[in-house]
Amino acid sequence: MMAGPVIEAPINNIAQRTTSGKGNREFIMQPLEGLKVLDLSQFLSGPRCAQLLGDMGADVIKLETPIWGETMRLMLSPIAGFDRALSNWNRNKRGITLDLRNPKGQEIYWKLIEKMDVVIENFAPGMMDKFGLTWEEHQRRNPRVIYCSIMGFGRTGPYKDRVAFDLIAQASGGIMFAQKTPHMTPGVFFGDFVSGAYAAIGILEAILARQKTGRGQLIDISMQDVMYFHNFRALDAKSAEPIRDYIEKTIGEPMDDVITGEQRPFPCWYSYPVKDGYVAIVMLTDRQWDDAMLKIMNKPDFTTQNPKFANVVERIKSRDDYLALFKEWFSQRTTAEVEAAMIECKIPCSIVKNIEQVNSDPQLASRDMYLDIEHPQYGSIPTPGIPIKLSETPGKINAPAPDLGQHNLDVYQEILGMSAADVEALKKENII
């Protein structure tokens, strides 16, 4: 990964920016400063949701079970260490421990809830209810609390009691089939991370609603719902039937075969192998097509003056006539040559970047997406920057993921007024 600036800062809720033309530092408030979030979640979806809030200044407290912590710590500790493995989705959080199965631990939990704005959990269906930690009880104890629940299939419906992970969400939402990879494990945890982002959006919406009503509410996120929401092939099949029917009658074949077909792809929306990798291109407008034919490939007979290529529908129908031409032209060139030619003609394109390339991309570097954060035990840890860019109240990365129970004393003293002796006694009882 391209090296980024190293961030060394204690947890705080103040962001900095440089004032243009003056070079001095101006302190500004972060958007979610003052928001208290209790993060009970584990694995990816819930932690990513809480991390997004923490990046924007929320005081996120990650609550874990004593001794082992969340399941990810147990899974990853033999491989890479707790903090390095968890840092990218648990940064900007304070860490505490508490045994929610213990009656005394539950007593402390409810005291915490009275002070919280938001609670996030993604436990298996029924787990919170099993310990009496129901949404209804949260609402009774703190009517202003916003309770965000992330599950594979949500809290209602015939599948509500099923346990799910990212793979199951992508399969059940049709994403794996739509991507034509039903036989493969997805390469990215799309179900987890996108569901976490939608959970964060839901929390912000609930905060705005609370400003009007004075009350919190339950946020019910189903990972299957989110995957279906992003499954354009499934949605298009239902909502755009008239358009699909027209196009399919015109071109004489199913639209799905045109968009993502493996046997007869649409050459103007495609990724081509070149000498040193692949390049993806999109040339849908007549201007883009003519520029490609005249300025790049030197094929005047293939311009829009030829009825066979007069518009995008005709080009789809005639794609067998030029697919071989395109493949040959691309195969004789490097990624740099193709990209330079396409950019000069303002044709959308990109190298299909591998892991090494995307970790050293100058565009991402220019937008501060490569950062390093200093950890007292592990040293400099790479972390992705904040993708949401706010001009006046930007987010800030303050700290890596906490060690297990790292902030027990700080949080219990600050929020519940416990003494150091109280905290130590709870630790000896294995309650924290």
Backbone hydrogen bonds, N-H to C=O, Kabsch-Sander energy under -0.5 kcal/mol:
donor,donor_aa,acceptor,acceptor_aa,energy
2,M,359,N,-3.9
7,I,372,D,-2.6
8,E,6,V,-0.6
9,A,398,N,-0.6
15,A,28,I,-1.9
17,R,26,E,-1.1
19,T,17,R,-0.5
19,T,24,N,-1.9
22,K,19,T,-1.9
23,G,19,T,-1.9
26,E,17,R,-2.1
28,I,15,A,-1.9
30,Q,13,N,-0.9
32,L,56,M,-2.9
33,E,30,Q,-1.7
34,G,57,G,-0.5
35,L,32,L,-2.2
37,V,35,L,-0.6
37,V,59,D,-2.5
38,L,118,V,-2.9
39,D,37,V,-0.6
39,D,61,I,-3.0
40,L,38,L,-0.8
40,L,120,I,-2.8
41,S,120,I,-0.5
46,G,42,Q,-0.6
48,R,44,L,-2.5
49,C,45,S,-1.9
50,A,46,G,-2.5
51,Q,47,P,-2.4
52,L,48,R,-2.1
53,L,49,C,-1.3
54,G,50,A,-2.5
55,D,51,Q,-2.6
56,M,52,L,-0.7
56,M,53,L,-0.7
57,G,54,G,-1.9
58,A,53,L,-2.0
59,D,35,L,-2.8
60,V,58,A,-1.2
60,V,92,N,-0.6
61,I,37,V,-3.2
61,I,59,D,-0.5
62,K,60,V,-0.6
62,K,94,R,-3.8
63,L,39,D,-2.5
63,L,61,I,-0.7
64,E,62,K,-0.5
64,E,96,I,-2.1
68,W,66,P,-2.3
69,G,65,T,-1.5
73,R,70,E,-1.2
74,L,70,E,-1.1
75,M,71,T,-2.2
76,L,72,M,-2.5
77,S,73,R,-2.1
79,I,76,L,-1.7
80,A,76,L,-2.2
81,G,76,L,-0.8
81,G,77,S,-0.7
85,A,81,G,-1.7
86,L,82,F,-1.6
87,S,83,D,-1.4
89,W,86,L,-1.1
90,N,86,L,-0.7
90,N,87,S,-0.7
91,R,87,S,-0.8
92,N,399,A,-2.7
94,R,60,V,-3.0
96,I,62,K,-2.8
98,L,64,E,-2.3
99,D,431,I,-2.7
100,L,98,L,-1.0
102,N,99,D,-0.9
106,Q,102,N,-2.6
107,E,103,P,-1.8
108,I,104,K,-1.8
109,Y,105,G,-2.3
110,W,106,Q,-2.5
111,K,107,E,-1.3
112,L,108,I,-2.0
113,I,109,Y,-2.5
114,E,110,W,-1.4
115,K,112,L,-1.8
116,M,112,L,-0.6
116,M,113,I,-1.1
117,D,36,K,-2.3
118,V,36,K,-1.9
119,V,146,I,-2.8
120,I,38,L,-2.4
121,E,148,C,-2.4
127,M,124,A,-2.2
130,K,126,G,-2.1
131,F,127,M,-0.9
131,F,128,M,-0.7
132,G,129,D,-1.9
133,L,128,M,-2.5
134,T,132,G,-0.9
138,H,134,T,-2.0
139,Q,135,W,-2.6
140,R,136,E,-2.0
141,R,137,E,-2.5
142,N,138,H,-2.5
145,V,142,N,-2.1
146,I,117,D,-2.5
147,Y,145,V,-0.6
147,Y,217,Q,-2.0
148,C,119,V,-3.4
148,C,146,I,-0.6
149,S,147,Y,-0.6
149,S,219,I,-3.1
150,I,121,E,-2.3
151,M,149,S,-0.5
151,M,221,I,-2.6
160,K,157,G,-1.5
162,R,159,Y,-2.3
169,A,165,F,-2.4
170,Q,166,D,-2.6
171,A,167,L,-2.0
172,S,168,I,-2.9
173,G,169,A,-2.0
174,G,171,A,-1.1
175,I,170,Q,-1.1
176,M,170,Q,-1.5
178,A,174,G,-2.6
179,Q,175,I,-2.2
180,K,177,F,-1.7
181,T,176,M,-2.9
184,M,181,T,-1.8
190,F,188,V,-2.4
193,F,189,F,-2.4
194,V,190,F,-2.2
195,S,191,G,-1.3
196,G,192,D,-2.2
197,A,193,F,-1.8
198,Y,194,V,-2.3
199,A,195,S,-2.1
200,A,196,G,-1.9
201,I,197,A,-2.0
202,G,198,Y,-2.5
203,I,199,A,-2.1
204,L,200,A,-2.1
205,E,201,I,-2.3
206,A,202,G,-2.3
207,I,203,I,-2.1
208,L,204,L,-2.0
209,A,205,E,-2.2
210,R,206,A,-2.3
211,Q,207,I,-1.4
212,K,208,L,-0.7
212,K,209,A,-1.1
213,T,209,A,-2.3
214,G,210,R,-2.7
216,G,143,P,-3.3
219,I,147,Y,-3.2
220,D,218,L,-0.6
221,I,149,S,-3.0
221,I,219,I,-0.7
222,S,220,D,-0.6
223,M,151,M,-2.5
223,M,221,I,-0.5
224,Q,152,G,-2.1
226,V,222,S,-2.0
227,M,223,M,-2.2
228,Y,224,Q,-2.6
229,F,225,D,-2.5
230,H,226,V,-1.2
231,N,228,Y,-1.3
232,F,230,H,-1.6
235,L,231,N,-2.3
236,D,232,F,-3.0
237,A,233,R,-1.6
238,K,234,A,-0.9
238,K,235,L,-0.7
239,S,235,L,-3.2
240,A,236,D,-1.7
241,E,238,K,-0.5
244,R,240,A,-2.9
245,D,241,E,-3.1
246,Y,242,P,-2.1
247,I,243,I,-2.6
248,E,244,R,-3.1
249,K,245,D,-2.3
250,T,246,Y,-2.1
251,I,247,I,-2.9
252,G,248,E,-1.8
253,E,248,E,-0.7
258,V,254,P,-1.0
259,I,255,M,-2.5
260,T,256,D,-2.4
261,G,257,D,-1.0
266,F,258,V,-0.8
269,W,266,F,-2.2
270,Y,281,I,-1.4
272,Y,279,V,-2.9
274,V,277,G,-2.9
275,K,333,R,-2.9
277,G,274,V,-1.1
279,V,272,Y,-2.2
280,A,350,S,-3.0
281,I,270,Y,-2.6
282,V,348,P,-2.0
283,M,268,C,-2.3
289,W,285,T,-2.2
290,D,286,D,-2.8
291,D,287,R,-2.4
292,A,288,Q,-2.1
293,M,289,W,-2.4
294,L,290,D,-2.8
295,K,291,D,-2.1
296,I,291,D,-1.0
296,I,292,A,-0.6
297,M,292,A,-2.8
299,K,293,M,-3.9
302,F,299,K,-1.9
303,T,300,P,-1.4
306,N,303,T,-1.8
309,F,306,N,-2.6
310,A,307,P,-1.1
315,R,311,N,-2.3
316,I,312,V,-1.9
317,K,313,V,-2.2
318,S,314,E,-1.9
319,R,316,I,-1.3
321,D,318,S,-2.2
322,Y,318,S,-0.5
322,Y,319,R,-0.9
323,L,319,R,-1.8
324,A,320,D,-0.5
326,F,322,Y,-2.5
327,K,323,L,-2.6
328,E,324,A,-2.4
329,W,325,L,-2.4
330,F,326,F,-2.6
331,S,327,K,-2.2
332,Q,328,E,-1.0
332,Q,329,W,-0.6
333,R,330,F,-1.9
338,V,334,T,-2.4
339,E,335,T,-2.6
340,A,336,A,-2.3
341,A,337,E,-2.0
342,M,338,V,-2.5
343,I,339,E,-2.6
344,E,340,A,-2.0
345,C,341,A,-1.1
346,K,343,I,-1.6
347,I,342,M,-2.7
350,S,280,A,-1.9
352,V,278,Y,-2.4
353,K,351,I,-1.3
358,V,354,N,-2.6
359,N,355,I,-1.4
360,S,357,Q,-1.4
361,D,358,V,-0.7
365,A,361,D,-2.2
366,S,362,P,-2.3
367,R,363,Q,-1.1
368,D,365,A,-1.7
369,M,364,L,-2.4
371,L,369,M,-0.6
371,L,383,T,-2.0
372,D,5,P,-2.0
373,I,381,I,-2.8
374,E,7,I,-2.2
375,H,379,G,-2.6
379,G,375,H,-1.8
381,I,373,I,-2.7
383,T,371,L,-3.1
385,G,369,M,-1.4
389,K,387,P,-0.8
390,L,388,I,-0.7
396,K,55,D,-2.5
398,N,396,K,-0.7
406,Q,403,D,-2.3
407,H,95,G,-3.0
408,N,405,G,-1.6
411,V,407,H,-2.8
412,Y,408,N,-2.5
413,Q,409,L,-1.9
414,E,410,D,-2.6
415,I,411,V,-3.0
416,L,411,V,-0.6
416,L,412,Y,-0.8
417,G,413,Q,-1.0
418,M,412,Y,-2.2
423,V,419,S,-2.1
424,E,420,A,-2.3
425,A,421,A,-2.3
426,L,422,D,-2.1
427,K,423,V,-1.9
428,K,424,E,-2.1
429,E,425,A,-1.4
430,N,427,K,-1.5
431,I,426,L,-2.3
432,I,426,L,-1.1
